[in-house]
């Protein structure tokens, strides 16, 4: 989405809308995290370090897809 240069060139408003939707979805999922979520993962998510959060999840063999 962010790196979609073709979409940015042909439909910048559409790309912005997709990014906004993704951001809202991430915020909603983050709000659903249980209180005992590992502090390192919470740290990455609060700072929007999504690549680091995904790597943290995958390193532990967890399923990164939402339920």
mmCIF file as Biopython writes it, N, C-alpha, C and O atoms, coordinates in Angstrom:
data_model
#
loop_
_atom_site.group_PDB
_atom_site.id
_atom_site.type_symbol
_atom_site.label_atom_id
_atom_site.label_alt_id
_atom_site.label_comp_id
_atom_site.label_asym_id
_atom_site.label_entity_id
_atom_site.label_seq_id
_atom_site.pdbx_PDB_ins_code
_atom_site.Cartn_x
_atom_site.Cartn_y
_atom_site.Cartn_z
_atom_site.occupancy
_atom_site.B_iso_or_equiv
_atom_site.auth_seq_id
_atom_site.auth_asym_id
_atom_site.pdbx_PDB_model_num
ATOM 1   N N  . UNK A ? 1  ? 0.806   -1.175  0.000   1.0 0.0 1  A 1 
ATOM 2   C CA . UNK A ? 1  ? 0.000   0.000   0.000   1.0 0.0 1  A 1 
ATOM 3   C C  . UNK A ? 1  ? 0.865   1.262   0.000   1.0 0.0 1  A 1 
ATOM 4   O O  . UNK A ? 1  ? 0.737   2.100   -0.893  1.0 0.0 1  A 1 
ATOM 5   N N  . UNK A ? 2  ? 1.727   1.400   0.973   1.0 0.0 2  A 1 
ATOM 6   C CA . UNK A ? 2  ? 2.574   2.588   1.046   1.0 0.0 2  A 1 
ATOM 7   C C  . UNK A ? 2  ? 3.505   2.623   -0.153  1.0 0.0 2  A 1 
ATOM 8   O O  . UNK A ? 2  ? 3.739   3.685   -0.730  1.0 0.0 2  A 1 
ATOM 9   N N  . UNK A ? 3  ? 4.030   1.483   -0.526  1.0 0.0 3  A 1 
ATOM 10  C CA . UNK A ? 3  ? 4.984   1.415   -1.622  1.0 0.0 3  A 1 
ATOM 11  C C  . UNK A ? 3  ? 4.351   1.273   -2.993  1.0 0.0 3  A 1 
ATOM 12  O O  . UNK A ? 3  ? 5.059   1.058   -3.977  1.0 0.0 3  A 1 
ATOM 13  N N  . UNK A ? 4  ? 3.036   1.387   -3.080  1.0 0.0 4  A 1 
ATOM 14  C CA . UNK A ? 4  ? 2.347   1.226   -4.360  1.0 0.0 4  A 1 
ATOM 15  C C  . UNK A ? 4  ? 2.480   2.507   -5.184  1.0 0.0 4  A 1 
ATOM 16  O O  . UNK A ? 4  ? 1.609   3.376   -5.148  1.0 0.0 4  A 1 
ATOM 17  N N  . UNK A ? 5  ? 3.573   2.607   -5.917  1.0 0.0 5  A 1 
ATOM 18  C CA . UNK A ? 5  ? 3.860   3.820   -6.692  1.0 0.0 5  A 1 
ATOM 19  C C  . UNK A ? 5  ? 2.843   4.029   -7.807  1.0 0.0 5  A 1 
ATOM 20  O O  . UNK A ? 5  ? 2.494   5.162   -8.137  1.0 0.0 5  A 1 
ATOM 21  N N  . UNK A ? 6  ? 2.373   2.930   -8.381  1.0 0.0 6  A 1 
ATOM 22  C CA . UNK A ? 6  ? 1.390   3.059   -9.462  1.0 0.0 6  A 1 
ATOM 23  C C  . UNK A ? 6  ? 0.090   3.656   -8.930  1.0 0.0 6  A 1 
ATOM 24  O O  . UNK A ? 6  ? -0.475  4.559   -9.547  1.0 0.0 6  A 1 
ATOM 25  N N  . UNK A ? 7  ? -0.383  3.163   -7.801  1.0 0.0 7  A 1 
ATOM 26  C CA . UNK A ? 7  ? -1.610  3.700   -7.223  1.0 0.0 7  A 1 
ATOM 27  C C  . UNK A ? 7  ? -1.417  5.162   -6.819  1.0 0.0 7  A 1 
ATOM 28  O O  . UNK A ? 7  ? -2.300  5.993   -7.031  1.0 0.0 7  A 1 
ATOM 29  N N  . UNK A ? 8  ? -0.272  5.462   -6.244  1.0 0.0 8  A 1 
ATOM 30  C CA . UNK A ? 8  ? 0.012   6.850   -5.849  1.0 0.0 8  A 1 
ATOM 31  C C  . UNK A ? 8  ? -0.008  7.770   -7.071  1.0 0.0 8  A 1 
ATOM 32  O O  . UNK A ? 8  ? -0.484  8.903   -6.994  1.0 0.0 8  A 1 
ATOM 33  N N  . UNK A ? 9  ? 0.512   7.277   -8.197  1.0 0.0 9  A 1 
ATOM 34  C CA . UNK A ? 9  ? 0.558   8.094   -9.404  1.0 0.0 9  A 1 
ATOM 35  C C  . UNK A ? 9  ? -0.810  8.232   -10.066 1.0 0.0 9  A 1 
ATOM 36  O O  . UNK A ? 9  ? -1.140  9.289   -10.603 1.0 0.0 9  A 1 
ATOM 37  N N  . UNK A ? 10 ? -1.595  7.178   -10.027 1.0 0.0 10 A 1 
ATOM 38  C CA . UNK A ? 10 ? -2.878  7.194   -10.734 1.0 0.0 10 A 1 
ATOM 39  C C  . UNK A ? 10 ? -4.053  7.602   -9.866  1.0 0.0 10 A 1 
ATOM 40  O O  . UNK A ? 10 ? -5.037  8.142   -10.373 1.0 0.0 10 A 1 
ATOM 41  N N  . UNK A ? 11 ? -3.969  7.353   -8.561  1.0 0.0 11 A 1 
ATOM 42  C CA . UNK A ? 11 ? -5.100  7.650   -7.672  1.0 0.0 11 A 1 
ATOM 43  C C  . UNK A ? 11 ? -4.602  7.976   -6.271  1.0 0.0 11 A 1 
ATOM 44  O O  . UNK A ? 11 ? -4.800  7.192   -5.343  1.0 0.0 11 A 1 
ATOM 45  N N  . UNK A ? 12 ? -3.958  9.127   -6.111  1.0 0.0 12 A 1 
ATOM 46  C CA . UNK A ? 12 ? -3.410  9.455   -4.795  1.0 0.0 12 A 1 
ATOM 47  C C  . UNK A ? 12 ? -4.474  9.526   -3.704  1.0 0.0 12 A 1 
ATOM 48  O O  . UNK A ? 12 ? -4.215  9.144   -2.563  1.0 0.0 12 A 1 
ATOM 49  N N  . UNK A ? 13 ? -5.650  10.004  -4.037  1.0 0.0 13 A 1 
ATOM 50  C CA . UNK A ? 13 ? -6.726  10.061  -3.039  1.0 0.0 13 A 1 
ATOM 51  C C  . UNK A ? 13 ? -7.158  8.654   -2.647  1.0 0.0 13 A 1 
ATOM 52  O O  . UNK A ? 13 ? -7.450  8.394   -1.480  1.0 0.0 13 A 1 
ATOM 53  N N  . UNK A ? 14 ? -7.199  7.761   -3.606  1.0 0.0 14 A 1 
ATOM 54  C CA . UNK A ? 14 ? -7.551  6.368   -3.318  1.0 0.0 14 A 1 
ATOM 55  C C  . UNK A ? 14 ? -6.509  5.693   -2.448  1.0 0.0 14 A 1 
ATOM 56  O O  . UNK A ? 14 ? -6.844  4.926   -1.546  1.0 0.0 14 A 1 
ATOM 57  N N  . UNK A ? 15 ? -5.237  5.983   -2.723  1.0 0.0 15 A 1 
ATOM 58  C CA . UNK A ? 15 ? -4.173  5.417   -1.896  1.0 0.0 15 A 1 
ATOM 59  C C  . UNK A ? 15 ? -4.272  5.947   -0.473  1.0 0.0 15 A 1 
ATOM 60  O O  . UNK A ? 15 ? -4.122  5.192   0.487   1.0 0.0 15 A 1 
ATOM 61  N N  . UNK A ? 16 ? -4.523  7.237   -0.337  1.0 0.0 16 A 1 
ATOM 62  C CA . UNK A ? 16 ? -4.664  7.829   0.987   1.0 0.0 16 A 1 
ATOM 63  C C  . UNK A ? 16 ? -5.830  7.199   1.749   1.0 0.0 16 A 1 
ATOM 64  O O  . UNK A ? 16 ? -5.729  6.956   2.951   1.0 0.0 16 A 1 
ATOM 65  N N  . UNK A ? 17 ? -6.925  6.940   1.057   1.0 0.0 17 A 1 
ATOM 66  C CA . UNK A ? 17 ? -8.082  6.302   1.688   1.0 0.0 17 A 1 
ATOM 67  C C  . UNK A ? 17 ? -7.730  4.887   2.158   1.0 0.0 17 A 1 
ATOM 68  O O  . UNK A ? 17 ? -8.115  4.487   3.257   1.0 0.0 17 A 1 
ATOM 69  N N  . UNK A ? 18 ? -7.011  4.138   1.344   1.0 0.0 18 A 1 
ATOM 70  C CA . UNK A ? 18 ? -6.595  2.787   1.737   1.0 0.0 18 A 1 
ATOM 71  C C  . UNK A ? 18 ? -5.688  2.830   2.955   1.0 0.0 18 A 1 
ATOM 72  O O  . UNK A ? 18 ? -5.818  2.009   3.863   1.0 0.0 18 A 1 
ATOM 73  N N  . UNK A ? 19 ? -4.774  3.781   2.973   1.0 0.0 19 A 1 
ATOM 74  C CA . UNK A ? 19 ? -3.869  3.908   4.114   1.0 0.0 19 A 1 
ATOM 75  C C  . UNK A ? 19 ? -4.633  4.276   5.381   1.0 0.0 19 A 1 
ATOM 76  O O  . UNK A ? 19 ? -4.335  3.764   6.460   1.0 0.0 19 A 1 
ATOM 77  N N  . UNK A ? 20 ? -5.615  5.160   5.250   1.0 0.0 20 A 1 
ATOM 78  C CA . UNK A ? 20 ? -6.431  5.540   6.403   1.0 0.0 20 A 1 
ATOM 79  C C  . UNK A ? 20 ? -7.199  4.340   6.945   1.0 0.0 20 A 1 
ATOM 80  O O  . UNK A ? 20 ? -7.261  4.140   8.158   1.0 0.0 20 A 1 
ATOM 81  N N  . UNK A ? 21 ? -7.779  3.545   6.061   1.0 0.0 21 A 1 
ATOM 82  C CA . UNK A ? 21 ? -8.512  2.346   6.477   1.0 0.0 21 A 1 
ATOM 83  C C  . UNK A ? 21 ? -7.587  1.365   7.183   1.0 0.0 21 A 1 
ATOM 84  O O  . UNK A ? 21 ? -7.951  0.792   8.210   1.0 0.0 21 A 1 
ATOM 85  N N  . UNK A ? 22 ? -6.402  1.172   6.640   1.0 0.0 22 A 1 
ATOM 86  C CA . UNK A ? 22 ? -5.446  0.261   7.275   1.0 0.0 22 A 1 
ATOM 87  C C  . UNK A ? 22 ? -5.046  0.766   8.651   1.0 0.0 22 A 1 
ATOM 88  O O  . UNK A ? 22 ? -4.930  -0.015  9.596   1.0 0.0 22 A 1 
ATOM 89  N N  . UNK A ? 23 ? -4.834  2.067   8.764   1.0 0.0 23 A 1 
ATOM 90  C CA . UNK A ? 23 ? -4.462  2.663   10.045  1.0 0.0 23 A 1 
ATOM 91  C C  . UNK A ? 23 ? -5.576  2.484   11.078  1.0 0.0 23 A 1 
ATOM 92  O O  . UNK A ? 23 ? -5.307  2.160   12.235  1.0 0.0 23 A 1 
ATOM 93  N N  . UNK A ? 24 ? -6.804  2.690   10.666  1.0 0.0 24 A 1 
ATOM 94  C CA . UNK A ? 24 ? -7.939  2.512   11.574  1.0 0.0 24 A 1 
ATOM 95  C C  . UNK A ? 24 ? -8.067  1.060   12.013  1.0 0.0 24 A 1 
ATOM 96  O O  . UNK A ? 24 ? -8.366  0.784   13.175  1.0 0.0 24 A 1 
ATOM 97  N N  . UNK A ? 25 ? -7.845  0.142   11.098  1.0 0.0 25 A 1 
ATOM 98  C CA . UNK A ? 25 ? -7.925  -1.295  11.429  1.0 0.0 25 A 1 
ATOM 99  C C  . UNK A ? 25 ? -6.833  -1.675  12.424  1.0 0.0 25 A 1 
ATOM 100 O O  . UNK A ? 25 ? -7.084  -2.418  13.374  1.0 0.0 25 A 1 
ATOM 101 N N  . UNK A ? 26 ? -5.622  -1.166  12.208  1.0 0.0 26 A 1 
ATOM 102 C CA . UNK A ? 26 ? -4.525  -1.448  13.134  1.0 0.0 26 A 1 
ATOM 103 C C  . UNK A ? 26 ? -4.831  -0.895  14.526  1.0 0.0 26 A 1 
ATOM 104 O O  . UNK A ? 26 ? -4.564  -1.556  15.530  1.0 0.0 26 A 1 
ATOM 105 N N  . UNK A ? 27 ? -5.382  0.300   14.587  1.0 0.0 27 A 1 
ATOM 106 C CA . UNK A ? 27 ? -5.730  0.900   15.880  1.0 0.0 27 A 1 
ATOM 107 C C  . UNK A ? 27 ? -6.811  0.083   16.584  1.0 0.0 27 A 1 
ATOM 108 O O  . UNK A ? 27 ? -6.760  -0.101  17.800  1.0 0.0 27 A 1 
ATOM 109 N N  . UNK A ? 28 ? -7.785  -0.404  15.821  1.0 0.0 28 A 1 
ATOM 110 C CA . UNK A ? 28 ? -8.850  -1.213  16.410  1.0 0.0 28 A 1 
ATOM 111 C C  . UNK A ? 28 ? -8.304  -2.532  16.949  1.0 0.0 28 A 1 
ATOM 112 O O  . UNK A ? 28 ? -8.688  -2.966  18.035  1.0 0.0 28 A 1 
ATOM 113 N N  . UNK A ? 29 ? -7.417  -3.163  16.201  1.0 0.0 29 A 1 
ATOM 114 C CA . UNK A ? 29 ? -6.823  -4.416  16.665  1.0 0.0 29 A 1 
ATOM 115 C C  . UNK A ? 29 ? -5.946  -4.188  17.890  1.0 0.0 29 A 1 
ATOM 116 O O  . UNK A ? 29 ? -5.946  -4.995  18.819  1.0 0.0 29 A 1 
ATOM 117 N N  . UNK A ? 30 ? -5.201  -3.088  17.887  1.0 0.0 30 A 1 
ATOM 118 C CA . UNK A ? 30 ? -4.351  -2.781  19.034  1.0 0.0 30 A 1 
ATOM 119 C C  . UNK A ? 30 ? -5.192  -2.569  20.285  1.0 0.0 30 A 1 
ATOM 120 O O  . UNK A ? 30 ? -4.791  -2.972  21.377  1.0 0.0 30 A 1 
ATOM 121 N N  . UNK A ? 31 ? -6.338  -1.948  20.139  1.0 0.0 31 A 1 
ATOM 122 C CA . UNK A ? 31 ? -7.226  -1.708  21.280  1.0 0.0 31 A 1 
ATOM 123 C C  . UNK A ? 31 ? -7.776  -3.013  21.857  1.0 0.0 31 A 1 
ATOM 124 O O  . UNK A ? 31 ? -8.200  -3.049  23.013  1.0 0.0 31 A 1 
ATOM 125 N N  . UNK A ? 32 ? -7.772  -4.070  21.071  1.0 0.0 32 A 1 
ATOM 126 C CA . UNK A ? 32 ? -8.292  -5.369  21.513  1.0 0.0 32 A 1 
ATOM 127 C C  . UNK A ? 32 ? -7.233  -6.245  22.174  1.0 0.0 32 A 1 
ATOM 128 O O  . UNK A ? 32 ? -7.539  -7.345  22.634  1.0 0.0 32 A 1 
ATOM 129 N N  . UNK A ? 33 ? -6.003  -5.773  22.226  1.0 0.0 33 A 1 
ATOM 130 C CA . UNK A ? 33 ? -4.948  -6.585  22.831  1.0 0.0 33 A 1 
ATOM 131 C C  . UNK A ? 33 ? -5.260  -6.840  24.302  1.0 0.0 33 A 1 
ATOM 132 O O  . UNK A ? 33 ? -5.727  -5.946  25.007  1.0 0.0 33 A 1 
ATOM 133 N N  . UNK A ? 34 ? -5.003  -8.051  24.758  1.0 0.0 34 A 1 
ATOM 134 C CA . UNK A ? 34 ? -5.235  -8.345  26.180  1.0 0.0 34 A 1 
ATOM 135 C C  . UNK A ? 34 ? -4.236  -7.590  27.057  1.0 0.0 34 A 1 
ATOM 136 O O  . UNK A ? 34 ? -3.150  -7.231  26.601  1.0 0.0 34 A 1 
ATOM 137 N N  . UNK A ? 35 ? -4.605  -7.354  28.306  1.0 0.0 35 A 1 
ATOM 138 C CA . UNK A ? 35 ? -3.731  -6.605  29.219  1.0 0.0 35 A 1 
ATOM 139 C C  . UNK A ? 35 ? -2.359  -7.240  29.405  1.0 0.0 35 A 1 
ATOM 140 O O  . UNK A ? 35 ? -1.390  -6.539  29.696  1.0 0.0 35 A 1 
ATOM 141 N N  . UNK A ? 36 ? -2.266  -8.544  29.244  1.0 0.0 36 A 1 
ATOM 142 C CA . UNK A ? 36 ? -0.983  -9.217  29.467  1.0 0.0 36 A 1 
ATOM 143 C C  . UNK A ? 36 ? -0.137  -9.335  28.194  1.0 0.0 36 A 1 
ATOM 144 O O  . UNK A ? 36 ? 0.773   -10.161 28.128  1.0 0.0 36 A 1 
ATOM 145 N N  . UNK A ? 37 ? -0.438  -8.512  27.186  1.0 0.0 37 A 1 
ATOM 146 C CA . UNK A ? 37 ? 0.364   -8.506  25.968  1.0 0.0 37 A 1 
ATOM 147 C C  . UNK A ? 37 ? 1.812   -8.165  26.326  1.0 0.0 37 A 1 
ATOM 148 O O  . UNK A ? 37 ? 2.070   -7.267  27.128  1.0 0.0 37 A 1 
ATOM 149 N N  . UNK A ? 38 ? 2.733   -8.882  25.729  1.0 0.0 38 A 1 
ATOM 150 C CA . UNK A ? 38 ? 4.154   -8.689  26.025  1.0 0.0 38 A 1 
ATOM 151 C C  . UNK A ? 38 ? 4.520   -7.209  25.848  1.0 0.0 38 A 1 
ATOM 152 O O  . UNK A ? 38 ? 4.140   -6.598  24.849  1.0 0.0 38 A 1 
ATOM 153 N N  . UNK A ? 39 ? 5.245   -6.634  26.792  1.0 0.0 39 A 1 
ATOM 154 C CA . UNK A ? 39 ? 5.592   -5.211  26.728  1.0 0.0 39 A 1 
ATOM 155 C C  . UNK A ? 39 ? 6.386   -4.817  25.479  1.0 0.0 39 A 1 
ATOM 156 O O  . UNK A ? 39 ? 6.220   -3.708  24.970  1.0 0.0 39 A 1 
ATOM 157 N N  . UNK A ? 40 ? 7.234   -5.702  24.987  1.0 0.0 40 A 1 
ATOM 158 C CA . UNK A ? 40 ? 8.014   -5.376  23.787  1.0 0.0 40 A 1 
ATOM 159 C C  . UNK A ? 40 ? 7.093   -5.238  22.580  1.0 0.0 40 A 1 
ATOM 160 O O  . UNK A ? 40 ? 7.244   -4.311  21.785  1.0 0.0 40 A 1 
ATOM 161 N N  . UNK A ? 41 ? 6.145   -6.152  22.442  1.0 0.0 41 A 1 
ATOM 162 C CA . UNK A ? 41 ? 5.201   -6.075  21.332  1.0 0.0 41 A 1 
ATOM 163 C C  . UNK A ? 41 ? 4.347   -4.818  21.462  1.0 0.0 41 A 1 
ATOM 164 O O  . UNK A ? 41 ? 4.130   -4.108  20.480  1.0 0.0 41 A 1 
ATOM 165 N N  . UNK A ? 42 ? 3.870   -4.546  22.648  1.0 0.0 42 A 1 
ATOM 166 C CA . UNK A ? 42 ? 3.060   -3.345  22.874  1.0 0.0 42 A 1 
ATOM 167 C C  . UNK A ? 42 ? 3.881   -2.090  22.512  1.0 0.0 42 A 1 
ATOM 168 O O  . UNK A ? 42 ? 3.358   -1.160  21.898  1.0 0.0 42 A 1 
ATOM 169 N N  . UNK A ? 43 ? 5.143   -2.075  22.891  1.0 0.0 43 A 1 
ATOM 170 C CA . UNK A ? 43 ? 6.038   -0.954  22.586  1.0 0.0 43 A 1 
ATOM 171 C C  . UNK A ? 43 ? 6.113   -0.727  21.070  1.0 0.0 43 A 1 
ATOM 172 O O  . UNK A ? 43 ? 5.959   0.401   20.601  1.0 0.0 43 A 1 
ATOM 173 N N  . UNK A ? 44 ? 6.347   -1.791  20.317  1.0 0.0 44 A 1 
ATOM 174 C CA . UNK A ? 44 ? 6.437   -1.659  18.865  1.0 0.0 44 A 1 
ATOM 175 C C  . UNK A ? 44 ? 5.133   -1.126  18.283  1.0 0.0 44 A 1 
ATOM 176 O O  . UNK A ? 44 ? 5.149   -0.242  17.427  1.0 0.0 44 A 1 
ATOM 177 N N  . UNK A ? 45 ? 4.010   -1.658  18.743  1.0 0.0 45 A 1 
ATOM 178 C CA . UNK A ? 45 ? 2.725   -1.238  18.197  1.0 0.0 45 A 1 
ATOM 179 C C  . UNK A ? 45 ? 2.390   0.201   18.556  1.0 0.0 45 A 1 
ATOM 180 O O  . UNK A ? 45 ? 1.880   0.944   17.718  1.0 0.0 45 A 1 
ATOM 181 N N  . UNK A ? 46 ? 2.666   0.595   19.768  1.0 0.0 46 A 1 
ATOM 182 C CA . UNK A ? 46 ? 2.371   1.971   20.186  1.0 0.0 46 A 1 
ATOM 183 C C  . UNK A ? 46 ? 3.187   2.981   19.387  1.0 0.0 46 A 1 
ATOM 184 O O  . UNK A ? 46 ? 2.738   4.108   19.176  1.0 0.0 46 A 1 
ATOM 185 N N  . UNK A ? 47 ? 4.355   2.598   18.949  1.0 0.0 47 A 1 
ATOM 186 C CA . UNK A ? 47 ? 5.219   3.501   18.193  1.0 0.0 47 A 1 
ATOM 187 C C  . UNK A ? 47 ? 5.116   3.279   16.681  1.0 0.0 47 A 1 
ATOM 188 O O  . UNK A ? 47 ? 5.921   3.796   15.906  1.0 0.0 47 A 1 
ATOM 189 N N  . UNK A ? 48 ? 4.121   2.507   16.286  1.0 0.0 48 A 1 
ATOM 190 C CA . UNK A ? 48 ? 3.862   2.223   14.867  1.0 0.0 48 A 1 
ATOM 191 C C  . UNK A ? 48 ? 5.061   1.582   14.176  1.0 0.0 48 A 1 
ATOM 192 O O  . UNK A ? 48 ? 5.286   1.806   12.987  1.0 0.0 48 A 1 
ATOM 193 N N  . UNK A ? 49 ? 5.824   0.794   14.910  1.0 0.0 49 A 1 
ATOM 194 C CA . UNK A ? 49 ? 6.945   0.043   14.348  1.0 0.0 49 A 1 
ATOM 195 C C  . UNK A ? 49 ? 6.424   -1.327  13.912  1.0 0.0 49 A 1 
ATOM 196 O O  . UNK A ? 49 ? 6.750   -2.359  14.498  1.0 0.0 49 A 1 
ATOM 197 N N  . UNK A ? 50 ? 5.599   -1.296  12.855  1.0 0.0 50 A 1 
ATOM 198 C CA . UNK A ? 50 ? 4.888   -2.505  12.467  1.0 0.0 50 A 1 
ATOM 199 C C  . UNK A ? 50 ? 5.806   -3.578  11.906  1.0 0.0 50 A 1 
ATOM 200 O O  . UNK A ? 50 ? 5.545   -4.764  12.105  1.0 0.0 50 A 1 
ATOM 201 N N  . UNK A ? 51 ? 6.862   -3.202  11.216  1.0 0.0 51 A 1 
ATOM 202 C CA . UNK A ? 51 ? 7.821   -4.206  10.734  1.0 0.0 51 A 1 
ATOM 203 C C  . UNK A ? 51 ? 8.466   -4.931  11.908  1.0 0.0 51 A 1 
ATOM 204 O O  . UNK A ? 51 ? 8.631   -6.151  11.882  1.0 0.0 51 A 1 
ATOM 205 N N  . UNK A ? 52 ? 8.827   -4.173  12.935  1.0 0.0 52 A 1 
ATOM 206 C CA . UNK A ? 52 ? 9.439   -4.781  14.124  1.0 0.0 52 A 1 
ATOM 207 C C  . UNK A ? 52 ? 8.423   -5.652  14.860  1.0 0.0 52 A 1 
ATOM 208 O O  . UNK A ? 52 ? 8.766   -6.727  15.351  1.0 0.0 52 A 1 
ATOM 209 N N  . UNK A ? 53 ? 7.177   -5.190  14.936  1.0 0.0 53 A 1 
ATOM 210 C CA . UNK A ? 53 ? 6.133   -5.973  15.608  1.0 0.0 53 A 1 
ATOM 211 C C  . UNK A ? 53 ? 5.919   -7.292  14.868  1.0 0.0 53 A 1 
ATOM 212 O O  . UNK A ? 53 ? 5.828   -8.349  15.492  1.0 0.0 53 A 1 
ATOM 213 N N  . UNK A ? 54 ? 5.841   -7.231  13.552  1.0 0.0 54 A 1 
ATOM 214 C CA . UNK A ? 54 ? 5.645   -8.444  12.764  1.0 0.0 54 A 1 
ATOM 215 C C  . UNK A ? 54 ? 6.824   -9.396  12.927  1.0 0.0 54 A 1 
ATOM 216 O O  . UNK A ? 54 ? 6.631   -10.602 13.078  1.0 0.0 54 A 1 
ATOM 217 N N  . UNK A ? 55 ? 8.032   -8.866  12.898  1.0 0.0 55 A 1 
ATOM 218 C CA . UNK A ? 55 ? 9.217   -9.713  13.090  1.0 0.0 55 A 1 
ATOM 219 C C  . UNK A ? 55 ? 9.186   -10.359 14.470  1.0 0.0 55 A 1 
ATOM 220 O O  . UNK A ? 55 ? 9.507   -11.539 14.610  1.0 0.0 55 A 1 
ATOM 221 N N  . UNK A ? 56 ? 8.802   -9.592  15.494  1.0 0.0 56 A 1 
ATOM 222 C CA . UNK A ? 56 ? 8.717   -10.113 16.865  1.0 0.0 56 A 1 
ATOM 223 C C  . UNK A ? 56 ? 7.729   -11.281 16.916  1.0 0.0 56 A 1 
ATOM 224 O O  . UNK A ? 56 ? 8.000   -12.314 17.528  1.0 0.0 56 A 1 
ATOM 225 N N  . UNK A ? 57 ? 6.591   -11.100 16.270  1.0 0.0 57 A 1 
ATOM 226 C CA . UNK A ? 57 ? 5.558   -12.145 16.243  1.0 0.0 57 A 1 
ATOM 227 C C  . UNK A ? 57 ? 6.069   -13.384 15.513  1.0 0.0 57 A 1 
ATOM 228 O O  . UNK A ? 57 ? 5.942   -14.503 16.010  1.0 0.0 57 A 1 
ATOM 229 N N  . UNK A ? 58 ? 6.645   -13.179 14.341  1.0 0.0 58 A 1 
ATOM 230 C CA . UNK A ? 58 ? 7.108   -14.310 13.527  1.0 0.0 58 A 1 
ATOM 231 C C  . UNK A ? 58 ? 8.262   -15.049 14.184  1.0 0.0 58 A 1 
ATOM 232 O O  . UNK A ? 58 ? 8.355   -16.270 14.060  1.0 0.0 58 A 1 
ATOM 233 N N  . UNK A ? 59 ? 9.149   -14.335 14.883  1.0 0.0 59 A 1 
ATOM 234 C CA . UNK A ? 59 ? 10.267  -14.986 15.567  1.0 0.0 59 A 1 
ATOM 235 C C  . UNK A ? 59 ? 9.778   -15.968 16.629  1.0 0.0 59 A 1 
ATOM 236 O O  . UNK A ? 59 ? 10.475  -16.927 16.963  1.0 0.0 59 A 1 
ATOM 237 N N  . UNK A ? 60 ? 8.610   -15.732 17.141  1.0 0.0 60 A 1 
ATOM 238 C CA . UNK A ? 60 ? 8.046   -16.593 18.185  1.0 0.0 60 A 1 
ATOM 239 C C  . UNK A ? 60 ? 7.101   -17.652 17.632  1.0 0.0 60 A 1 
ATOM 240 O O  . UNK A ? 60 ? 6.471   -18.392 18.387  1.0 0.0 60 A 1 
ATOM 241 N N  . UNK A ? 61 ? 7.009   -17.716 16.298  1.0 0.0 61 A 1 
ATOM 242 C CA . UNK A ? 61 ? 6.179   -18.725 15.666  1.0 0.0 61 A 1 
ATOM 243 C C  . UNK A ? 61 ? 4.693   -18.486 15.854  1.0 0.0 61 A 1 
ATOM 244 O O  . UNK A ? 61 ? 3.889   -19.417 15.792  1.0 0.0 61 A 1 
ATOM 245 N N  . UNK A ? 62 ? 4.333   -17.228 16.086  1.0 0.0 62 A 1 
ATOM 246 C CA . UNK A ? 62 ? 2.925   -16.888 16.286  1.0 0.0 62 A 1 
ATOM 247 C C  . UNK A ? 62 ? 2.275   -16.569 14.954  1.0 0.0 62 A 1 
ATOM 248 O O  . UNK A ? 62 ? 2.966   -16.241 13.989  1.0 0.0 62 A 1 
ATOM 249 N N  . UNK A ? 63 ? 0.974   -16.659 14.890  1.0 0.0 63 A 1 
ATOM 250 C CA . UNK A ? 63 ? 0.226   -16.350 13.675  1.0 0.0 63 A 1 
ATOM 251 C C  . UNK A ? 63 ? -0.086  -14.857 13.662  1.0 0.0 63 A 1 
ATOM 252 O O  . UNK A ? 63 ? -0.822  -14.377 14.524  1.0 0.0 63 A 1 
ATOM 253 N N  . UNK A ? 64 ? 0.463   -14.111 12.695  1.0 0.0 64 A 1 
ATOM 254 C CA . UNK A ? 64 ? 0.242   -12.667 12.669  1.0 0.0 64 A 1 
ATOM 255 C C  . UNK A ? 64 ? -1.109  -12.239 12.125  1.0 0.0 64 A 1 
ATOM 256 O O  . UNK A ? 64 ? -1.464  -11.064 12.218  1.0 0.0 64 A 1 
ATOM 257 N N  . UNK A ? 65 ? -1.879  -13.176 11.552  1.0 0.0 65 A 1 
ATOM 258 C CA . UNK A ? 65 ? -3.168  -12.779 10.977  1.0 0.0 65 A 1 
ATOM 259 C C  . UNK A ? 65 ? -4.215  -12.627 12.074  1.0 0.0 65 A 1 
ATOM 260 O O  . UNK A ? 65 ? -4.270  -13.436 13.001  1.0 0.0 65 A 1 
ATOM 261 N N  . UNK A ? 66 ? -5.051  -11.585 11.969  1.0 0.0 66 A 1 
ATOM 262 C CA . UNK A ? 66 ? -6.091  -11.369 12.984  1.0 0.0 66 A 1 
ATOM 263 C C  . UNK A ? 66 ? -7.134  -12.472 12.933  1.0 0.0 66 A 1 
ATOM 264 O O  . UNK A ? 66 ? -7.393  -13.055 11.880  1.0 0.0 66 A 1 
ATOM 265 N N  . UNK A ? 67 ? -7.719  -12.745 14.074  1.0 0.0 67 A 1 
ATOM 266 C CA . UNK A ? 67 ? -8.750  -13.787 14.152  1.0 0.0 67 A 1 
ATOM 267 C C  . UNK A ? 67 ? -10.045 -13.321 13.559  1.0 0.0 67 A 1 
ATOM 268 O O  . UNK A ? 67 ? -11.020 -14.072 13.541  1.0 0.0 67 A 1 
#
